[in-house]
């Protein structure tokens, strides 16, 4: 099945997260713990929580 590509505008942080996910998938299992931790930190910093009012 061929994947469909779409264009969308993203912030620099969103682009960093997307590129990081791709790098993570390519490097598994060799850099797994460090890359996963970095991605989780970036994701957490981007997600709005109810405490950030």
MARDREN-78354 format. One line per field, with one value per residue: residue number from 1; residue in one letter; z, x, y of N, C-alpha, C, O in turn. Coordinates in pm, 1 decimal, padded with zeros to 6 digits. Each point is the difference from the previous one (the first is absolute). Layout:
# MARDREN-78354
seq [NUM, ...] .
type [A, ...] .
n.pz [Z, ...] .
n.px [X, ...] .
n.py [Y, ...] .
ca.pz [Z, ...] .
ca.px [X, ...] .
ca.py [Y, ...] .
c.pz [Z, ...] .
c.px [X, ...] .
c.py [Y, ...] .
o.pz [Z, ...] .
o.px [X, ...] .
o.py [Y, ...] .
END
This chain:
# MARDREN-78354
seq [1, 2, 3, 4, 5, 6, 7, 8, 9, 10, 11, 12, 13, 14, 15, 16, 17, 18, 19, 20, 21, 22, 23, 24, 25, 26, 27, 28, 29, 30, 31, 32, 33, 34, 35, 36, 37, 38, 39, 40, 41, 42, 43, 44, 45, 46, 47, 48, 49, 50, 51, 52, 53] .
type [X, X, X, X, X, X, X, X, X, X, X, X, X, X, X, X, X, X, X, X, X, X, X, X, X, X, X, X, X, X, X, X, X, X, X, X, X, X, X, X, X, X, X, X, X, X, X, X, X, X, X, X, X] .
n.pz [00000.0, -00177.3, 00060.1, 00135.5, -00194.1, 00203.7, -00098.6, 00105.1, 00052.7, -00025.2, 00201.1, 00059.2, 00130.7, -00103.5, -00073.8, 00150.2, 00051.5, -00134.3, 00007.9, 00159.8, -00052.4, -00129.4, 00095.5, 00097.1, -00126.5, -00049.0, 00159.3, -00045.7, 00211.5, -00209.7, -00038.0, -00018.3, 00112.8, -00103.7, -00154.4, 00071.7, 00086.4, -00138.3, -00088.9, 00128.3, -00002.6, -00169.6, -00007.4, 00131.2, -00102.1, -00114.9, 00130.6, -00123.6, 00149.0, 00100.2, -00014.6, -00206.7, 00185.1] .
n.px [00083.7, -00111.5, 00215.1, -00174.4, 00057.3, 00083.1, -00137.1, 00196.9, -00156.7, 00221.3, -00075.0, 00098.4, -00139.8, -00150.3, 00073.0, 00021.3, -00191.4, -00082.2, 00094.9, -00083.8, -00194.5, 00007.5, 00050.2, -00171.9, -00150.6, 00075.2, -00053.9, -00217.7, 00057.2, 00064.5, -00143.9, -00021.4, 00155.2, 00195.7, 00033.6, 00025.5, 00198.0, 00171.0, -00000.8, 00090.7, 00224.3, 00104.3, 00009.2, 00145.0, 00198.7, -00010.3, 00051.5, -00179.0, 00097.9, -00098.5, 00186.6, -00044.0, -00108.7] .
n.py [-00117.6, 00073.9, 00041.0, 00039.7, 00090.8, 00048.0, 00146.2, 00030.2, 00150.4, 00031.1, -00066.3, 00192.8, 00117.0, 00132.0, 00199.3, 00167.2, 00105.6, 00159.6, 00201.6, 00134.8, 00099.7, 00180.9, 00196.6, 00106.9, 00108.5, 00204.4, 00147.9, 00024.4, -00033.8, 00021.3, 00090.8, -00223.2, -00119.7, -00029.7, -00158.0, -00210.6, -00057.7, -00046.5, -00207.0, -00159.1, -00012.1, -00102.6, -00223.1, -00108.7, -00005.7, -00192.6, -00174.6, 00043.6, 00134.0, -00173.5, -00124.1, -00077.6, -00043.0] .
ca.pz [00000.0, -00011.5, 00093.7, -00059.0, 00060.4, 00012.7, 00039.0, 00105.5, 00067.2, 00135.9, 00071.5, 00009.5, 00101.8, -00056.9, -00096.8, 00077.7, 00053.4, -00111.0, -00043.3, 00108.1, -00006.1, -00112.9, 00040.4, 00100.0, -00067.9, -00076.0, 00087.3, 00094.0, 00143.2, 00039.3, 00062.1, 00048.9, 00124.9, -00003.4, -00095.0, 00049.4, 00110.1, -00060.0, -00067.8, 00101.2, 00059.9, -00098.9, -00008.7, 00123.1, 00002.1, -00102.2, 00033.3, 00100.9, 00110.5, 00067.1, 00098.7, -00068.0, -00028.8] .
ca.px [-00083.7, 00079.3, -00038.8, -00032.5, 00071.9, -00075.7, 00078.1, -00059.3, 00095.7, 00030.4, 00095.0, 00131.2, -00005.0, -00072.4, 00090.1, 00102.1, -00062.8, -00022.0, 00129.3, 00048.4, -00072.6, 00056.6, 00133.4, -00020.7, -00040.9, 00114.2, 00110.9, -00039.0, 00008.3, 00127.3, -00015.9, -00137.7, -00036.0, 00027.3, -00089.5, -00136.7, -00010.6, 00000.4, -00127.9, -00104.6, 00015.5, -00045.4, -00145.1, -00059.0, 00011.4, -00089.2, -00139.3, -00055.7, -00067.2, -00098.0, 00071.8, 00064.0, -00103.4] .
ca.py [00117.6, 00121.8, 00104.6, 00129.1, 00111.4, 00123.8, 00116.5, 00081.3, 00085.5, -00042.3, 00085.4, -00064.1, -00104.7, -00113.5, -00063.2, -00070.7, -00121.0, -00093.6, -00052.1, -00085.3, -00127.5, -00074.8, -00045.3, -00103.6, -00122.8, -00052.0, -00039.0, -00104.7, 00024.2, 00062.7, 00128.6, -00001.1, 00069.3, 00143.3, 00066.8, -00004.9, 00095.4, 00133.9, 00020.6, 00015.2, 00131.9, 00098.0, -00013.5, 00052.7, 00146.1, 00054.4, -00028.0, 00090.9, -00067.8, 00083.6, 00081.1, 00114.0, 00100.8] .
c.pz [00000.0, 00097.0, -00073.8, 00074.4, 00001.1, 00041.4, 00110.9, 00063.3, 00142.5, 00062.9, 00000.6, 00103.1, -00051.9, -00100.8, 00070.3, 00055.3, -00110.0, -00048.7, 00105.3, 00000.7, -00113.8, 00034.5, 00101.5, -00067.5, -00079.5, 00091.7, 00094.7, -00036.1, 00041.8, 00064.9, 00062.5, 00128.2, -00007.3, -00093.2, 00050.1, 00112.0, -00053.9, -00067.4, 00100.1, 00066.1, -00094.4, -00012.1, 00122.1, 00004.9, -00099.2, 00034.4, 00109.6, 00108.9, 00066.9, 00104.6, -00059.7, -00029.8, 00010.8] .
c.px [00088.4, -00052.0, -00021.9, 00076.0, -00088.2, 00094.2, -00074.0, 00109.7, 00019.1, 00097.2, 00136.0, 00000.9, -00071.4, 00088.0, 00107.8, -00055.7, -00020.3, 00131.3, 00059.4, -00067.5, 00055.5, 00138.6, -00009.2, -00033.8, 00114.9, 00107.7, -00033.6, 00069.8, 00126.7, -00016.4, -00134.1, -00022.2, 00017.8, -00095.5, -00144.1, -00019.7, -00006.5, -00133.8, -00113.7, 00006.9, -00051.0, -00152.5, -00067.8, 00005.6, -00095.6, -00147.2, -00046.1, -00067.3, -00095.7, 00066.3, 00062.0, -00098.3, 00051.8] .
c.py [00124.3, 00105.3, 00130.4, 00109.0, 00122.9, 00111.3, 00072.7, 00084.1, -00050.4, 00099.3, -00069.3, -00113.9, -00124.8, -00074.1, -00080.3, -00131.2, -00103.7, -00061.3, -00092.7, -00135.5, -00085.3, -00054.3, -00112.8, -00132.9, -00061.3, -00056.4, -00114.5, -00129.7, 00071.8, 00134.7, 00015.0, 00079.1, 00151.7, 00074.6, 00001.5, 00100.8, 00142.8, 00030.8, 00019.3, 00137.0, 00109.1, -00004.1, 00060.7, 00152.5, 00066.3, -00016.7, 00093.4, -00082.3, 00096.1, 00089.2, 00125.6, 00112.8, 00137.5] .
o.pz [00084.7, 00010.9, -00093.2, 00123.1, -00094.8, 00063.3, -00004.9, 00000.2, 00068.5, -00069.4, -00027.9, -00020.8, 00027.9, -00005.2, -00042.1, -00002.2, 00019.6, -00023.2, -00033.0, 00025.0, 00016.5, -00031.4, -00005.2, 00032.8, -00008.5, -00038.9, 00060.2, -00117.5, 00119.9, 00062.6, 00033.7, -00000.4, 00046.4, 00036.2, -00014.0, 00004.0, 00043.7, 00014.8, -00021.0, 00027.9, 00042.7, -00001.3, -00013.4, 00050.5, 00014.6, -00048.2, 00102.1, -00027.5, -00020.8, 00049.0, 00073.5, -00102.8, -00021.1] .
o.px [00088.3, -00120.5, 00073.2, 00002.9, -00074.0, 00102.7, -00122.1, 00117.2, -00096.3, 00073.5, 00008.1, 00066.8, 00042.1, 00000.5, 00033.5, 00068.3, 00030.9, 00007.1, 00063.1, 00064.6, 00018.6, 00031.6, 00077.4, 00057.4, 00010.3, 00069.7, 00090.3, 00000.8, 00020.3, 00105.8, -00044.0, -00083.5, -00086.1, -00053.9, -00069.7, -00102.4, -00083.4, -00053.3, -00088.3, -00103.3, -00069.7, -00065.0, -00096.0, -00092.4, -00033.3, -00083.8, 00066.9, -00072.6, 00008.3, -00061.7, 00045.9, 00014.1, -00074.3] .
o.py [00013.9, 00023.0, 00033.3, -00000.1, 00026.5, -00024.8, 00015.0, -00037.7, -00034.6, 00070.2, -00119.6, -00101.3, -00112.2, -00123.0, -00110.7, -00102.4, -00117.6, -00120.7, -00100.4, -00101.8, -00120.6, -00114.8, -00095.6, -00103.8, -00122.4, -00093.7, -00058.0, -00036.7, 00019.0, -00004.6, 00110.0, 00090.4, 00074.8, 00104.6, 00100.4, 00068.2, 00079.3, 00109.9, 00083.1, 00060.8, 00092.0, 00104.5, 00075.9, 00063.8, 00117.6, 00076.2, 00016.2, -00095.5, 00121.0, 00094.6, 00087.4, 00066.3, 00095.8] .
END
